[in-house]
Amino acid sequence: MTFLTRAVTTVAAALTAVACVGSAPGAASAPYPPSSSATPAAAPELTDPGPCPGQTDVTCADLTVPLDRTGAVPGTLRLRTAVFGEADAPKGTLLFLTGGPGQPGLPFVQRIRDRLPGALAQYRLVMIDQRGTGDAAVDCPELQREVGSSDTVAPTPGAVTACAESLGVKRNFYTTADTVADLEDLRRALGVTSWTLDGVSYGTFTAGQYALTHPHRVRKLVLDSVVPLDGAGVLYEEALGHSARVLRAACREQACGFDPARDLATVVRRDDNGVGVFNLLVIASIIDPKLDNPRFGILTALHASAAGDRARLDGLVAGFSAPSDEPPSEFSSGLHAATLCADSPWPWGDASAPTEGRQRALKRAVQQIQPTTVWPFERKTAGAQGIAQTCLPWPASRPNQAAPHRTLTMPVLILAGDRDLSTPVQWARDLAAVTPRAELVVLPGAGHSTQSRSDGGARAAEAFLLR
């Protein structure tokens, strides 16, 4: 659920493949860190300010936050921040949050400036490397090699447990609630009483949790490619089922003359490769949402495979599943695991549940899925994809603390691409239905991260921000 994913390395790997045809210390008992607003004595500061590398008109500085806000586990984290524009900007301060979890913020400052120039003529832009990302990223080498920035590629249990063991007790302090407290420190360090938040993918979850925790500090929200604010969706049922509509829409536009959804159903039942094909489509919904890039030829590859010629589709699946070469500073798979496993509701309960019994609970949950919900995939794909398989062996840890409020009360723009399989459009519709001041914009033909990859998404965001 990343903001900008491994597009370049995925393309290269995929085309090459086609051509080559335990229980945490204190996990359940340690008290959860309070919001920094409850301890106002220690005023946070931005230290060591200076021009950002390559962007002399952007100021980079450090925000130092406690690892554990209870003080039980010592240590601090240095979070890099970037500020562009003046403190007295007419519309105030805009905090833009990237996705993952696992992505830094600072490398994307220029991208946001390019995509939202009208808005940033009126706002001061702030971005941050959230805890566990960027120069101070959580580094789990084996997990990084196996999955890179993919949500859907399933890691080996050994890579997962090695990552958790290397973090030790520190793995308890990479929840979204910890990041929300960091953002409140950032607001105070900037000296603003309220600000506007714009989040993409996992950034929508972070932005939403901040707004549910500090509603009076948020003027407006832009939520682009929505992750459900209750953390649901970890079995990806909506995305698996939505793939049929995405495939058939692409076929209508290309007049393909066959049913690619039915072809997919044939292939995954014959070859037992549902996770690989799903991963292919999820990444394609980011870099080729209309599935019309001839370098990939996904529709024809599915049709040929269903007819018995498996070479091209098998090559695409292998290439898109191949580990990318991103370093943790660009995307931390370790932080991704630590945060998702703490934040999400699981068939076995929350993150504090013992690992024993999780597999049985997951099996029961998968068996309860209606086959029609996930068709053309099989329901077993829901339990075998990477998010579930990452958190299944992740040792018991402190779960994320729910925000004190349940409804977003400020003006909210919700953006969704109708071809998005990473954060399917139904998630956006569900949030809009329970948000009193929501405006939902669904962008036809667009995939994930609409502000970055769709001109319509960027225009809709700017229009909302400038009202």
Residue pairs with C-beta under 8 A, 6 or more apart in sequence:
1 99
1 100
1 101
1 151
1 201
1 202
1 225
1 227
1 422
1 423
2 98
2 99
2 100
2 102
2 103
2 149
2 151
2 201
2 202
2 331
2 422
3 98
3 99
3 100
3 103
3 108
3 200
3 201
3 202
3 203
3 449
3 452
4 98
4 103
4 108
4 111
4 449
4 452
5 149
5 283
5 286
5 287
5 331
5 448
6 148
6 149
6 150
6 283
6 324
6 326
6 331
7 286
7 287
9 148
9 324
9 325
9 326
10 283
10 287
10 319
10 320
10 324
11 287
11 295
13 319
13 320
13 322
13 324
14 296
14 315
14 316
14 319
14 320
14 322
15 295
15 319
16 319
17 315
17 316
17 318
17 319
17 322
18 312
18 315
18 316
18 319
19 315
20 315
21 311
21 312
21 314
21 315
22 161
22 164
22 165
22 355
22 395
22 396
23 354
23 395
23 396
24 169
24 171
24 172
24 395
24 396
24 397
24 398
25 168
25 169
26 72
26 169
26 172
26 398
27 172
27 351
27 352
27 395
27 396
27 397
27 398
28 352
28 396
28 398
30 70
30 72
30 172
30 398
31 70
32 70
32 177
32 398
32 401
33 66
33 68
33 69
33 70
33 173
33 177
33 178
33 181
34 69
34 70
34 181
35 180
35 181
35 184
35 213
35 214
36 44
36 69
36 181
36 182
36 184
36 185
36 188
37 184
37 214
39 69
40 188
43 188
43 189
44 63
44 64
44 65
44 185
44 186
44 188
44 189
45 63
45 64
45 189
46 61
46 62
46 63
46 81
46 189
46 190
47 61
47 62
47 63
47 64
48 61
48 62
49 59
49 60
49 61
50 59
50 60
50 61
51 57
51 58
51 59
51 60
52 58
52 59
52 60
52 82
52 106
52 109
53 60
55 82
55 84
55 109
55 110
57 84
58 82
58 83
58 84
58 109
59 82
59 83
59 84
60 80
60 81
60 82
60 106
61 80
61 81
61 83
62 78
62 79
62 80
62 81
63 78
63 79
63 80
63 81
63 128
63 182
63 185
63 186
63 189
64 76
64 77
64 78
64 79
65 76
65 77
65 79
65 131
65 181
65 182
65 185
66 75
66 76
66 77
67 73
67 74
67 75
67 76
67 77
67 170
67 173
68 74
68 75
68 172
68 173
69 178
69 181
73 169
73 170
73 172
73 173
75 170
77 131
77 136
78 136
79 128
79 129
79 130
79 131
79 134
79 136
79 182
79 186
80 104
80 106
80 128
80 129
80 134
80 135
80 136
81 106
81 126
81 127
81 128
81 129
81 186
82 105
82 106
82 109
82 125
82 126
82 127
82 128
83 124
83 125
83 126
83 190
84 109
84 113
84 120
84 124
84 125
84 126
85 120
85 123
85 124
85 125
86 124
87 93
87 124
87 190
87 191
87 192
89 122
89 123
89 124
90 122
91 119
91 122
91 123
91 196
91 465
91 466
92 123
92 124
92 192
92 194
92 195
92 196
92 219
93 123
93 124
93 126
93 190
93 192
93 195
93 196
94 119
94 120
94 123
94 124
94 125
94 126
94 195
94 196
94 197
94 198
94 465
95 126
95 127
95 128
95 183
95 186
95 195
95 196
95 197
95 198
95 207
96 105
96 108
96 112
96 125
96 126
96 127
96 197
96 198
96 199
96 203
97 105
97 127
97 128
97 130
97 197
97 198
97 199
97 200
97 203
97 206
97 207
98 104
98 105
98 108
98 127
98 200
98 201
98 202
98 203
99 199
99 200
99 201
99 202
99 203
99 225
99 449
100 133
100 149
100 201
100 202
100 331
100 332
100 335
100 336
100 339
101 130
101 132
101 133
101 174
101 176
101 202
101 335
101 336
101 339
101 340
102 132
102 133
102 137
102 149
102 331
102 332
102 333
102 334
102 335
102 336
102 339
103 133
103 149
103 202
103 330
103 331
104 129
104 130
104 133
104 134
104 135
104 137
104 329
104 330
105 127
105 128
105 129
105 130
105 133
105 134
106 127
106 128
106 129
106 134
107 330
108 127
109 125
109 127
111 452
112 120
112 125
112 127
113 120
113 125
115 451
115 452
115 458
116 451
116 458
116 461
116 462
116 465
118 462
118 466
119 461
119 462
119 465
119 466
122 465
122 466
123 196
123 465
126 186
126 190
126 195
128 182
128 183
128 186
129 135
129 136
130 179
130 182
130 206
131 173
131 174
131 178
131 179
131 182
131 335
132 138
132 174
132 332
132 334
132 335
132 338
132 339
133 329
133 332
133 335
134 329
135 329
137 327
137 328
137 329
137 332
137 334
137 335
138 163
138 167
138 174
138 328
138 332
138 334
138 335
138 338
139 328
139 332
139 334
140 159
140 162
140 163
140 166
140 167
140 328
140 332
140 333
140 334
140 337
142 158
142 159
142 162
142 163
143 155
143 159
143 160
143 162
143 163
143 333
143 334
143 337
144 326
144 327
144 328
144 332
144 333
144 334
145 159
145 323
146 153
146 155
146 156
146 159
146 323
146 333
147 153
147 154
147 155
147 159
147 323
147 333
147 386
147 390
148 323
148 324
148 325
148 326
148 331
148 333
149 324
149 326
149 330
149 331
149 333
149 336
150 279
150 283
150 321
150 324
150 386
151 282
151 336
151 385
151 386
151 387
151 422
152 236
152 275
152 278
152 279
152 282
152 385
152 386
152 387
153 275
153 279
153 321
153 386
154 275
154 384
154 385
154 386
154 389
154 390
155 333
155 386
155 389
155 390
157 392
157 393
160 337
160 390
160 393
160 394
161 393
161 394
161 395
163 333
163 334
163 337
163 338
164 171
164 337
164 338
164 394
164 395
164 397
165 395
166 334
167 334
167 338
171 338
171 342
171 395
171 397
172 342
172 397
172 398
173 398
174 335
174 338
174 339
174 342
175 339
175 342
175 343
175 398
175 399
175 400
175 401
176 205
176 206
176 209
176 339
176 342
176 343
176 400
177 209
177 213
177 400
177 401
177 403
179 206
180 206
180 209
180 210
180 213
180 214
180 403
183 206
183 210
184 210
184 213
184 214
184 217
187 195
187 217
193 217
194 216
194 217
194 218
194 219
195 217
195 218
195 219
196 218
196 219
196 220
196 221
196 222
196 465
197 207
197 210
197 211
197 218
197 220
197 221
197 222
198 207
198 221
198 222
198 224
198 451
198 461
198 465
199 205
199 206
199 207
199 208
199 221
199 222
199 223
199 224
200 224
200 225
200 449
200 451
200 452
201 224
201 225
201 227
201 422
201 423
201 448
201 449
202 227
203 224
204 223
204 224
204 225
204 226
204 227
204 229
204 423
205 227
205 228
205 229
205 231
205 343
207 221
207 223
208 221
208 223
208 229
208 408
209 229
209 403
210 217
210 218
211 218
211 221
211 408
211 410
212 229
212 403
212 404
212 405
212 406
212 407
212 408
213 403
213 404
213 405
215 405
215 408
215 409
215 410
218 410
219 410
219 411
220 410
220 411
220 412
220 413
220 464
220 465
221 408
221 410
221 411
221 412
221 413
222 412
222 413
222 415
222 451
222 461
222 464
222 465
223 412
223 413
223 414
223 415
223 428
223 431
224 415
224 416
224 449
224 450
224 451
224 457
224 461
225 415
225 416
225 417
225 420
225 422
225 423
225 428
225 448
225 449
225 450
226 414
226 416
226 423
226 427
226 428
226 431
227 233
227 423
227 427
228 427
228 430
228 431
229 408
229 431
230 345
231 343
231 344
231 345
231 400
232 344
232 345
233 427
234 340
234 344
234 345
234 346
234 387
234 388
234 391
235 347
235 365
235 366
235 369
235 382
235 383
235 385
235 387
235 388
236 278
236 382
236 385
236 387
237 369
237 373
237 374
237 382
238 424
238 426
238 427
239 278
239 282
239 421
239 422
239 424
240 278
240 373
240 374
240 377
240 381
240 382
241 372
241 373
241 374
241 375
241 377
242 421
242 424
242 425
242 426
243 261
243 264
243 278
243 281
243 376
243 377
243 421
244 261
244 264
244 375
244 376
246 281
246 285
246 289
246 291
246 419
246 421
247 260
247 261
247 264
247 281
247 291
247 299
247 302
247 376
248 259
248 260
248 261
249 418
249 419
250 256
250 260
250 290
250 291
250 292
250 299
250 419
251 257
251 258
251 259
251 260
251 299
253 290
253 292
254 291
254 292
254 299
256 299
256 300
256 303
258 303
260 299
260 302
260 303
261 375
261 376
262 306
262 376
263 302
263 303
263 305
263 306
264 277
264 302
264 306
264 376
264 377
265 375
265 376
265 377
266 306
267 273
267 277
267 302
267 305
267 306
267 313
268 274
268 277
268 376
268 377
268 378
268 381
269 378
271 305
271 310
273 317
274 377
274 378
274 380
274 381
274 384
275 381
275 384
275 385
275 386
276 317
276 318
276 320
276 321
277 313
277 317
277 377
278 377
278 381
278 385
278 421
279 317
279 320
279 321
279 385
279 386
280 298
280 316
280 317
280 320
280 321
281 298
281 421
282 421
282 422
283 320
284 291
284 296
284 298
284 320
284 421
285 417
285 419
285 420
285 421
285 422
285 447
285 448
286 422
286 447
286 448
286 449
286 453
287 293
287 447
288 296
288 298
288 447
289 417
289 419
289 420
289 445
289 446
289 447
289 448
289 453
290 419
290 445
291 298
291 299
291 419
296 316
297 312
298 316
300 312
301 312
301 313
301 316
302 313
304 310
304 312
304 313
305 312
305 313
305 314
328 334
328 335
336 390
337 390
337 391
337 394
338 394
338 397
340 387
340 390
340 391
341 351
341 390
341 391
341 394
341 397
342 351
342 397
342 398
342 399
342 400
343 351
343 399
343 400
344 351
344 387
344 391
346 353
346 358
346 361
346 362
346 391
347 358
347 361
347 362
347 364
347 365
348 357
348 358
348 361
348 362
349 361
350 399
351 391
351 394
351 396
351 397
351 398
351 399
351 400
352 396
352 397
352 398
352 399
353 396
354 396
355 392
355 393
355 394
355 395
355 396
358 392
359 392
362 383
362 388
362 392
363 383
365 383
366 379
366 380
366 382
366 383
367 379
369 379
369 382
370 379
371 378
371 379
373 379
374 381
374 382
382 388
383 389
407 434
407 435
407 436
408 435
408 437
408 438
409 436
409 437
410 437
411 437
411 439
411 464
412 435
412 437
412 438
412 439
413 438
413 439
413 441
413 460
413 461
413 464
414 428
414 431
414 432
414 435
414 438
414 439
414 440
414 441
415 428
415 441
415 443
415 450
415 451
415 457
415 460
415 461
416 423
416 425
416 427
416 428
416 429
416 440
416 441
416 442
416 443
416 450
417 425
417 442
417 443
417 445
417 446
417 447
417 448
417 450
417 453
417 454
417 457
418 425
418 442
418 443
418 444
418 445
418 446
419 445
419 446
419 447
420 446
420 447
420 448
421 447
421 448
422 447
422 448
423 448
425 442
428 440
428 442
429 440
431 438
432 438
432 439
432 440
439 464
441 456
441 457
441 460
443 450
443 454
443 456
443 457
443 460
446 453
446 454
446 456
446 457
447 453
447 454
449 457
450 456
450 457
450 458
450 460
451 457
451 458
451 461
452 458
